[in-house]
Amino acid sequence: MSQGWNASDIPDQSGRTAVVTGANSGIGLVTARELARRGARVILACRSETRGREAEELIRREVPGAEAEFVRLDLADLSSVREFASGLRAERLDLLINNAGVMALPYGTTADGFETQFGVNHLGHFALTGLLIPRLLATPGARVVSVSSGLHAIANIDIDDLNSERDYRRWVAYGRSKTANLLFVHELARRLDAVGSRLVAAAAHPGYASTNLQTAGVRMEGRKGAERVVELGNRLFAQPAEAGALPTLQAATAPGILPDSFTGPAFLGWRGAPGPSRRTKWTTNDRAGELLWTASEQLTGVTYEGLDTLGSPAGDGV
């Protein structure tokens, strides 16, 4: 384990409830397990019931007495997002970890017709957070942590082509979706501040961590050679998922985490102990955040109760 902040530094989470999307594998699974280890009740929000149940059992084996519960959530289907939010059995919600994501997939669309990476990585989580915002606002000390990527620097959003209909390039689309994650956090933090809420919206990224995220796209296309190259890169250069989850865990639990902060690995944003991470200027553009927020409301049909009265900021266009 790297020197510096690690899982043993997570404060006691007893009595707290956390929702972790994509908790069936990789960074999400580690995040859910470590929160449960510190006493949190953890909802494993996963698309696959088989993998979600397996993760639930794994956490219970590794953490005796853990409160871990699988609840199905498909971020590529807004009806599933609404069903999850309305059926969530929790009076309080202390942590929402928007972790699930897809990367560099061939072009496709969600159940609602959105480009898959933008739809899953941003719009699904935008809708989920909006539907859960009343519980988060009502819970003292609550936080929303969205998992972005250092690869957000590949591309800014195109507000006139959010679904990449004019020109789809898988890595550009991925970068745009991760920029959208950071712009969402920026705008959410700005709106929370405007109403005097102490709910913290923050972002994190894992650096280069070895998970199944990297191989999903090439596997979908049956590119065996490319899949082997990616797997080799993971073995040689990536840090394990246990280390990749630390920025998320720090952003979710450490004292003093600031709104709109971005936590990642200390060494070149790639690996090592978590700490403040660099981000592009376009992810803190008020005008871009407002435009993306408005578009996201229109696309998902979800508005944020109590946070929808903020006026449009002045600023340059996107």
matplotlib code that plots the C-alpha trace (Angstrom):
import matplotlib.pyplot as plt

x = [0.0, 1.2, 2.3, -0.3, -4.0, -5.4, -8.4, -7.5, -8.0, -11.7, -13.7, -16.3, -19.4, -21.7, -25.3, -24.7, -26.2, -24.3, -25.4, -22.6, -23.3, -21.4, -20.5, -20.2, -16.6, -13.4, -13.3, -17.0, -16.7, -13.7, -15.5, -18.6, -16.5, -14.4, -17.5, -19.2, -16.0, -16.2, -19.9, -21.9, -25.1, -24.2, -26.6, -24.9, -26.6, -25.7, -27.2, -26.5, -28.4, -26.1, -22.9, -24.7, -25.7, -22.2, -20.7, -23.1, -22.1, -18.4, -18.6, -20.4, -17.8, -14.9, -16.6, -18.4, -21.6, -21.5, -24.8, -24.6, -27.7, -28.0, -30.6, -30.9, -30.1, -29.5, -28.2, -28.8, -32.5, -34.2, -37.2, -34.8, -33.3, -36.7, -37.7, -34.5, -35.0, -38.6, -38.0, -35.0, -35.7, -33.7, -35.0, -31.6, -28.9, -25.4, -23.3, -24.1, -21.1, -21.7, -19.1, -20.4, -19.3, -18.4, -15.3, -14.5, -17.4, -18.4, -21.2, -24.5, -27.5, -29.3, -32.9, -33.8, -31.8, -28.8, -25.2, -24.2, -21.1, -22.8, -26.1, -24.6, -21.6, -23.5, -27.2, -28.0, -26.1, -27.6, -31.1, -30.3, -28.8, -31.7, -34.2, -32.3, -31.5, -34.3, -32.9, -29.4, -30.4, -32.2, -29.2, -26.6, -23.1, -24.2, -21.9, -22.3, -19.1, -18.9, -16.1, -14.5, -11.2, -7.9, -8.9, -11.6, -8.7, -9.2, -12.3, -14.6, -18.4, -20.0, -23.3, -24.7, -23.9, -24.0, -24.9, -22.0, -24.5, -22.4, -19.1, -18.6, -15.1, -15.1, -12.3, -13.5, -17.0, -15.5, -13.6, -16.7, -18.6, -15.9, -15.8, -19.6, -19.1, -16.8, -19.1, -22.0, -20.2, -19.2, -22.7, -24.2, -21.8, -22.6, -26.3, -25.9, -23.9, -26.5, -29.2, -26.9, -26.8, -23.9, -24.3, -20.9, -20.6, -17.1, -15.3, -12.6, -10.7, -8.7, -5.7, -4.7, -6.3, -6.6, -10.3, -12.6, -13.4, -10.5, -11.2, -15.0, -14.9, -12.5, -14.2, -17.5, -16.0, -14.2, -10.8, -8.8, -5.4, -6.3, -7.8, -4.6, -2.6, -4.9, -4.7, -0.9, -0.9, -3.0, -0.6, 2.5, 1.5, -1.8, -2.3, -4.7, -8.4, -7.8, -5.5, -7.7, -10.6, -8.8, -9.5, -13.2, -13.1, -11.2, -13.6, -16.5, -15.3, -12.2, -12.8, -12.3, -13.2, -14.3, -17.2, -16.2, -12.9, -11.2, -9.3, -6.9, -3.6, -0.7, 1.9, 1.2, -2.5, -1.7, -1.0, -0.1, -1.9, -4.9, -4.8, -5.9, -5.8, -5.4, -8.4, -8.9, -10.3, -13.3, -14.6, -15.0, -16.8, -20.0, -21.7, -20.9, -22.1, -25.4, -25.9, -25.2, -27.5, -30.4, -29.8, -29.6, -32.9, -34.6, -33.1, -33.9, -37.0, -35.5, -35.3, -33.6, -36.2, -35.0, -32.0, -33.8, -34.0, -30.4, -30.1, -28.0, -24.4, -22.6, -19.7, -18.4, -20.2, -19.2]
y = [0.0, 3.5, 5.7, 8.4, 8.1, 4.6, 2.5, 2.3, 6.0, 5.8, 7.2, 5.1, 4.9, 3.2, 4.4, 5.7, 4.5, 4.5, 3.8, 2.7, 2.3, -0.4, -2.1, -5.6, -5.3, -3.3, 0.1, 0.0, -3.3, -2.2, 1.1, -0.8, -3.3, -0.8, 1.4, -1.8, -2.7, 0.6, 0.0, 1.6, 0.0, -0.3, -0.6, -2.3, -0.6, -2.9, -3.8, -7.5, -9.4, -12.3, -10.2, -8.0, -11.0, -12.4, -9.1, -9.0, -12.5, -11.7, -8.6, -10.6, -13.3, -10.8, -8.5, -10.6, -8.8, -6.4, -4.7, -5.1, -5.3, -5.7, -3.6, -3.6, -0.4, 0.0, 3.4, 2.9, 2.9, 5.8, 3.7, 1.5, 4.6, 5.8, 2.4, 2.2, 5.7, 5.2, 1.7, 2.6, 1.5, 4.0, 7.0, 8.6, 8.7, 9.8, 8.8, 8.6, 7.2, 7.7, 5.1, 3.0, 3.7, 2.4, 3.3, 3.5, 1.3, 0.9, 3.3, 2.4, 3.9, 3.4, 2.4, 6.1, 6.7, 8.4, 7.7, 4.9, 6.5, 9.9, 8.2, 5.9, 7.9, 11.2, 11.2, 8.1, 9.5, 13.0, 11.5, 9.2, 12.1, 14.3, 11.7, 11.1, 14.8, 15.3, 12.5, 13.7, 17.3, 16.0, 14.0, 16.0, 15.4, 13.8, 13.7, 13.0, 11.7, 11.3, 9.2, 11.0, 10.3, 12.0, 11.3, 14.0, 16.1, 14.4, 16.4, 19.2, 18.6, 19.8, 21.3, 21.1, 17.4, 15.9, 12.5, 12.5, 12.1, 14.2, 12.4, 9.4, 8.7, 6.4, 8.0, 11.5, 10.4, 8.9, 12.1, 14.2, 12.0, 12.3, 16.1, 16.0, 14.3, 17.1, 19.9, 18.2, 18.3, 21.9, 23.0, 20.9, 22.4, 25.9, 25.3, 23.8, 26.8, 29.2, 27.7, 27.4, 23.6, 21.8, 18.8, 18.2, 17.4, 16.3, 14.3, 11.6, 9.5, 6.3, 7.0, 4.0, 1.1, -2.5, -3.2, -4.8, -1.3, -1.2, -4.5, -4.1, -2.2, -4.5, -7.6, -6.4, -6.2, -9.6, -8.0, -10.7, -9.3, -5.9, -7.4, -9.2, -6.0, -4.1, -7.0, -6.9, -3.1, -3.6, -6.2, -4.1, -0.6, -0.3, -0.1, -2.6, -1.8, -1.5, 1.5, 2.9, 3.1, 5.2, 8.6, 7.8, 6.6, 9.7, 12.1, 10.2, 10.0, 12.1, 15.3, 18.6, 17.5, 20.7, 21.1, 20.7, 19.2, 16.6, 13.8, 11.4, 9.6, 11.8, 10.5, 12.2, 11.5, 7.9, 6.0, 6.4, 7.8, 10.1, 13.8, 16.9, 16.3, 18.6, 19.3, 21.3, 24.8, 23.8, 21.7, 24.8, 26.9, 28.2, 28.8, 25.3, 23.8, 25.7, 24.7, 21.0, 21.1, 22.5, 20.0, 17.1, 18.1, 18.3, 14.9, 13.0, 14.8, 15.0, 18.3, 18.9, 19.8, 23.0, 23.5, 24.7, 28.4, 29.4, 32.1, 31.6, 32.9, 35.3, 33.8, 32.7, 30.2, 26.6]
z = [0.0, -0.8, 2.0, 2.9, 3.2, 2.9, 3.8, 7.4, 7.7, 6.8, 9.7, 11.4, 9.2, 11.6, 11.2, 7.7, 4.5, 1.2, -2.4, -4.7, -8.4, -10.2, -7.0, -8.5, -9.5, -9.6, -7.9, -7.0, -5.2, -3.2, -2.3, -1.1, 0.8, 2.6, 3.5, 4.9, 6.8, 8.6, 9.5, 6.7, 5.4, 1.7, -1.2, -4.2, -7.2, -10.1, -13.5, -13.4, -10.7, -10.9, -10.4, -7.9, -5.7, -6.0, -4.8, -1.9, -0.8, -1.3, 0.9, 3.6, 3.5, 3.7, 6.2, 8.8, 9.9, 6.9, 5.9, 2.1, -0.1, -3.8, -5.6, -9.4, -11.2, -15.0, -15.7, -19.4, -18.7, -17.1, -16.1, -14.1, -12.5, -11.4, -10.1, -8.1, -6.5, -5.7, -4.2, -2.1, 1.5, 3.5, 5.5, 5.2, 2.5, 3.7, 0.6, -3.1, -5.0, -8.7, -9.7, -12.5, -16.0, -19.5, -21.5, -25.2, -26.5, -30.1, -30.9, -29.3, -27.6, -24.3, -23.8, -24.1, -27.3, -25.8, -26.9, -24.5, -22.8, -22.3, -21.3, -18.7, -17.4, -17.1, -17.8, -15.7, -12.7, -13.2, -13.1, -10.1, -8.1, -8.9, -7.8, -4.5, -3.8, -1.2, 0.9, 0.6, 1.5, 4.5, 5.8, 7.8, 6.6, 3.3, 0.2, -3.5, -5.1, -8.8, -10.4, -13.4, -15.1, -15.9, -19.5, -19.2, -20.6, -24.0, -24.9, -23.7, -24.1, -27.3, -26.1, -29.6, -30.1, -26.6, -28.1, -30.6, -33.5, -36.0, -35.4, -33.1, -31.9, -28.9, -26.9, -27.6, -26.5, -23.3, -22.6, -23.1, -20.7, -18.0, -18.6, -18.1, -14.7, -13.5, -14.9, -13.1, -9.8, -10.4, -11.2, -8.4, -5.9, -7.1, -6.7, -3.3, -2.2, -3.6, -1.3, 1.7, 1.8, 3.5, 1.2, -0.4, -4.1, -5.0, -7.7, -7.8, -10.2, -9.9, -12.0, -14.0, -12.1, -13.3, -13.8, -16.4, -17.7, -20.1, -21.8, -22.2, -25.5, -27.4, -26.0, -27.4, -30.8, -30.5, -30.9, -29.1, -29.9, -28.6, -25.5, -24.7, -25.2, -22.7, -20.2, -20.4, -19.9, -16.8, -15.4, -16.1, -15.4, -13.6, -9.8, -8.3, -7.8, -4.0, -4.6, -7.4, -5.0, -2.4, -4.1, -4.1, -0.5, 0.6, -1.2, 0.4, 4.0, 4.9, 7.0, 5.2, 1.6, -0.2, -2.6, -6.2, -5.3, -7.5, -5.7, -7.5, -7.2, -6.2, -8.7, -12.0, -11.5, -12.3, -9.1, -5.4, -2.4, -3.0, -2.9, -4.9, -8.6, -11.6, -13.9, -17.1, -16.9, -19.0, -16.1, -13.9, -16.5, -14.9, -18.3, -19.5, -16.2, -16.5, -20.2, -19.5, -16.5, -18.5, -21.3, -18.8, -17.2, -20.7, -21.8, -18.6, -17.4, -13.9, -12.1, -8.7, -6.0, -4.3, -6.6, -9.8, -9.2, -9.8, -12.5, -15.6, -15.0, -17.2, -19.2, -22.5, -24.6, -24.9]

ax = plt.figure().add_subplot(projection="3d")
ax.plot(x, y, z, "-o")
ax.set_aspect("equal")
plt.show()
